[in-house]
């Protein structure tokens, strides 16, 4: 007599962003009984509803505006653009709606139970979901926490004013302010600042450190900063915003810097873009053995398992870098670990992209990281002024850079600054993951004329010869 089949393992995924829905869909495909819980009525998380996707939709518009202006230098003139803000909002929201509805359809097709509400752990195998005053109790065998992150606003800048925006509010495009202060020179501030500058705002960017994008190599950032300075009102480095005050018709900002005495400026609106924090508060993890570190990230092992064996964590809540594609990769690891498969989260490279104009992208080990860690590396950079494709596009300001291990000539990292850098970084990430050498890139035939061949040319410069550029490699 055949023994009855055991019921499928019950998995609850808390958070329906790129990590959460990826985990839920894979687990369902592999036979688990899955419930996906999120505060939004449709999957997508912050990335799709209020982050990655709507910001890129608006950045595409900003890029188009820049293109029409640049075309005048090529003999093609366009009239100044007329911004229909309501229509632009509708288009941006249409992009979001199409993708979220698609994810909802995929969830139903996979028989994933989608439950709207706020989840709170009551123990290692119980979750309460609250929505519209009702509480649903879920029993589970395993849970994956994928609740993402929230804007982190320093206490001195937390004022109750509709003129002060976080990234979510800024993406709603309440208006195009005459003047905009962007607090923070990281990727969020630069991306959204670029959008508003293209739409017509006079943008001032304040960054407390000595450089924009502190995590990126300086030679890459220099490409972007040069262009940004021609498009925004001012970039103030080594500068802090000491306080903000809503005066009724504007926001008064007190700025401090070693370079000047304290000054006050008035802005129509202020965007606070000082980073993000893991969304781990009010989850009830204190009712389990899961542990949070000093920054409130959930502690996990290589399989993304917390100190509570039944609970896993992925994405922004599980540590830096806070990137959607990192969360999606962790989702696969967590699900496979739950199913008992040999797996670990151990990527050699996680690409990062700043979708400004020009874009900056990097992957693997940066030159800055190598220097900080005492790792000996050599670099080889190919300037896009020698690229036929970049020159034909009127975008010759770019740079492609390889970070190389001298003893093995293995490519440890790659950085790209220039238009479409985010697309170029995929090949670079594969090269790092596969342990490719600089000779491998040099000997791989790339199509001409393309931006992608700048990777080959950077490698060719390192081994001694590039037909398009004459300069010895940098060591």
N, C-alpha and C positions, 0 to 999 in steps of 0.2 A: 504494500500500500504506500502510495506517494505521500510524503509529509506535506501539509499545506504550506504554501509560500508565505514567508514572513512579510508583513506590511512594509511599504517603502519607508525609509527614514524621513522624519518630519524636520524640515529646515525652515527657519524663519530668517529672512534677511531684512534688517532694519536700515532703511535708507535706499532709495531707488535711483541713485545717481549712476554714473558710468561704471563704478565698481559694483554697486548693489544689483542693478538689473543684469549686469554681465554674470554675476554669481548666480542669481536666481534662474536665469535662462539656461545656463550650463547645467546647473543641478537638476532642473526639470528634464532637460534632454537626456541626462544620465539616470533618470528613473526615480528621483527623489520627489516627495510631496512637498511643494514649496509654497510658502506664503510670503509675499513681498509687502512690506509696510512702509508708508511714506505719508508725510503731511499733505502732499499735493494730490490732486485728483488723478493725475496721470504720471507715469514714470518719467525720469529725466534728471531729477535732482537739481542742485544749484547750477551745475555746469550747463545743462540744457535750458532750464527755465530762466536763470538770472546770471549766467556767467559766460562760459566758453562760446556758446553758439550765438546768442544775441549780440555779444560784443564783436564777434567776427563778422556778423552781418553788417553792423555799423562800420566796422573797419574797412569792409569792402567798399562801402559808399565813400568813405573818406579817401580811399585809394583812387577811386574813380574820379573824384573831384581833383585830386592832385594830378592825375593823368591828363585831364582836360586842360589844366593850367600849363603843364609842361609841353603839351602839343603845340602851343604857340611858338615855341622855339624851333619846331620842326616844320613850320609853315602851315599848320592847321589850327585855325582859331575858332574857339567856341565862345558863345556868350556866357557871362558869369552865371553860375547855377542859381536857380530859384528853389529854395528849400521849402517844401511843403511838409511841415513837421508831423502833422497828423497822419499823412499818407506814409511817411517814413516809419513812424511808429507801427502802423498797421502792417507794413511789409515785414518789419523785424519780427513782430508778433506772429505773423503768418508762417515765417520760417520755423519759429519755435513750435507753433501749433501743429504743423505738418509732422514734425519729428516726434513730438510727444504722442500724438495720435497713433503714429506708426508703432511706437514702443508699446502702447496699450494693446494694439492688435496682436503684436508678437507675444505679449504676456497671455492673452486669451488663447491664442493658437497653441501655446505650450502648456495650457491648463495650469498656469501659475495663478494662485489666488491673490488678487491685489486688494489690500486693505488700507483705506485712507485713515490717517490718524497719527497721533504721537505715541511712540512706544516707550514703555518703562519696564525694566526688568524687575520682577518680584522674586527671582531666585534663578538658579542655574538652568532651569528647564521651564520657566514660566514668564510670559510677557503680557502686560496689560496694554491695550491700545485704546486711547481715548479720542473720541471724535464726536462733536456736537453734543457733549454732555453724556454720551454713552460710553461704557467701558466694555471692551471685548477681551476675554482672557484666552490666550493662546498657549497651549502646551507644545513643547518642541523637544526634539532630540538634540539638535544643534542650532546655533544661531550665528549669524555673521553680522557684525556691526559695521555699517557703511554710511554713517550719518554725515560725513563730509566736514565742512568747516564754515565759519561765519566771519564777517569782517571784524578785525581787531582794531578798536579805536582807543587811543590813549586817553586816560581820564581827563586831562586838561582840555581836550577837544570835544568832549561829550556835552554838547549843548542842545537844548530843545529848540530847534529852529528848522523850518522847512527849507531854509537857504543852505543848510549844511547837509550834504549827501554822502552816503556810502556808495559802494560800487553798484549795489542793487538798485538804489534810487536813481543813480546817474544813468543807468541803462533804460530807464523809463522815459528819458528825454522830456523832462517837464517843460523845458524851454531851451533856447540857445542864449545863455546869459552874455551880456556884453563883456564882462570880465569874470574869469574863473581862476580860483586858486586851487591847485592840485597839491595836496600834502602827501608826499611819498614819491620817490623816483624809481620804484620797482615796476614790474611789468604791468600791473593793473593801472597804476597812475599814468604811465606813459601811453598805454593803449587808449584809455578813455580820454586822456588829455589830447591825444592826437585826433580823436573823433571830434571833440568839441572845437578844436582849433580849425579843423577842416570845414566845419559847419559855420564858422564865423566868430567864435569867441576869442577874446584876447586872453591867452592862457599863461599863467605863471606857475612854474613847477618848483617846489621847495623840497630838497632832500637833505637829511641830517648828516649823511656821510659825505665823503669827498668825491663821489662818483655816482652817476646814474647806474642802475642795475649792478649793485655791488657784487653779485655772484659771478658776473661775466668778466672775461678778459678785457683789459682796457683797450687793446687795439681794435677789438670788435665793437665795443661801446662807442669809440671815437667816430666810427662811420655813422652811427645813428645820431649821436649828439650833434655833429656838425650840421646835419640836415634839420634836426629839431630846432636848433637855435635860430634858423631862418624862418621857422613857422610859428613859434610861440613868442610871447612877449618877453619872457625871461626864464632862465634856469638858474636857481640859487642853490649852490652846493654848500655843505658845511653850515646849514642854516636850519633852525628849529622854529616851529610855530609855538610860541609860549602860551597864547590864549586866543580864543575867538569870542566875539560878542556880536549878537544880532542887534543892530541899531534900528531895525524897523524897515529901512529901505536898502540895507546892505549888511555885510558882515565885516566887522573891524577885526583885523588880524595883527597881533603883535609878533614880529619876527626878530629873532636874536641870532647873532653870528659873531665869530671872532673877527670877521672882516669889516664889520660896521657896528655902530651903536644900535641899540634897540630902535626899531622903526615900526610905524603903524601904516597899514594899507587897508583900503576898503575894496571889497569885491562883491559882485552881485551874487555869486554862489561860491561855495567851497566844497571840494570833493576830498574826502578823507580816504586815502589809499595807502594805509600804513601796514598792510599785511593782513593775514587771516589766522584764526585760531581754531583748533580742533573742536568740533561740536560734540563734546562729551558730557556737558552738564545736563542734569535732570534725566539721565538715561537709567538711573537705578543700578549702575554697575557696582555701587557700594554694597549691594545685596548679593553680590557674587564675589568670587575670588580674583576677578580681573583687576589689574593694577594700573593706575595712571601715574605718569612721571611728573616732574616739576612743571612741565609745559602743558599738562593735561592730555598728552598723547597716551593711547592705550598701549601697554607693553605687550609685544607679541614675539614669538619665536620665528624660525625660518619658514615654518608652515603657516604663519599668521595666526597661530593658536595663542590665546591668552592664558593667564594662570588658571583660569577656569576651563577645564578640558572640553566642555561643551560649547564654549563661546570663542569665536574667531573675530578678528578685526582687520579691515582693509581700508585703503584709501587715505584720505587726509587725517582721519582719526588715528592711524597707525604710524604716523611719522612723516618727515620730509623725504623726498620732495612732494609737495601737494599738487599733484598732476593727475588729470583724468586717466591718461593712458597707463600710469603706474598703478592706479586703482584697478583698472580692468585686468591688468596682468596678475595682480595679487588675487583677484577674484578667482581666477583659474587655479592658482596654487591652493587657496583655501578649500575650494570644492573638492579638488583631487585629494587633499590631505584628509578631509572628512570621510572620503570613500576608501581611505587606506592605501592610496597609491603613493609610491615614492616620489616626492616632489619637494622643492624648496624655492624660496624667492631669493635668487642670487644673480641678478642681471649684471653684466659687465658694463652696460651703458643704459642710461635712461635719458632720452633726448628732452631738451627744453627749448621752447620757442617763444619769442616775444613778437607778437604780430603787429608791430608798428610798421612804418614805412620809412626806411627799409627795415626788413625783419632781421632779427638776430636769433641764431640757433646754435646750440652746442650739445655735445654728447660725449660720454666717457670722461676721461680725465682732462681738465683744463690746465693751461699753463700756470694759472694762479694757484690752483689746488696742488699741482706738483711742487711748486715753490714752497707753499705752506707746509707740505708734508715731507720736504727734503728729498724728493724723488728727482733724480737726474733725467732730464728730457732734452730733446732737441726739437726745434720747430721749423716748419717750412710754410711760407705764406705766398699765395698767388694773388696779386692785385687784379681786380676786375677791369681796370683800365686796359689790360692786355687781353681781355676777352672780347672776341668779335660779337658774340651774342649780347653781352651786357652793353657794349658800345652802341649796337644797333637799336637797343631798347632805350637808350638815353639814361642808363642806370649803371654807369661805369664806376660808381663810388664804392663798390663792394670789395669783399676780401674773403678768401677761403684759406683756412689755416689747419695744418696737421700738427699734432703733438705726438712725438715719436720716441720710443725707447731705444737709445743708442746701441745697446749691446745686441739686440735682436732685430732692430728696425721694425718692430711691431707698432702698429698705429694704436696709441692708447686713447686718443681723443681727437675730436674735430670741432672746429668752430667756423661758422659762416655768418657774415654780415652782408646783407644785400637782399634785393627783391627775390621773393620765393625761397628764402633760406629755409623755411620750414619744410618745404618739399625736398630740398637737397639733403637734409640731415638724415633722412631714412637710409640712404645708401651708406652714409658714414656710420650710422649706428650698427648696421649689419656688419660692416668691416670690423668694427671694434669687437662685436660679439663673437665673430668667427676667428678672431686673432689674426686678421690679415696684416701683412707687412706692407711697408711703403712700396716695395717692388710689385706687390699684387695690384695696388691701385695704379702704379705707373704702367704696368703691362696690360691692364684691362682697357680694351678699346671703348672709348666713349663717343657718342654721336657728336658730330660737328655741324653747325655751331649750336651749342647748348650751354647753359649755365652749369650743368652737371660736370662738364669736362674740366671745370676749374679744380675739381678734386684730383683728377688725373694730372693736371699741370702742376699742382702743388707737390704731388709726389714726384713728378719728373724733375722739378727743380731740386728736390732733395737728393736724388740720385745723380744730379749733375747737369741735366740739360733739359730745357724747354724751348721749343721752336718759337714760342710767342713772347718770351720774356727773358731778358739777360740780366741775371743778378745771382750771385752766389747764395747758397742756402744760409739761413741764420742758425747759429749753434750757440 
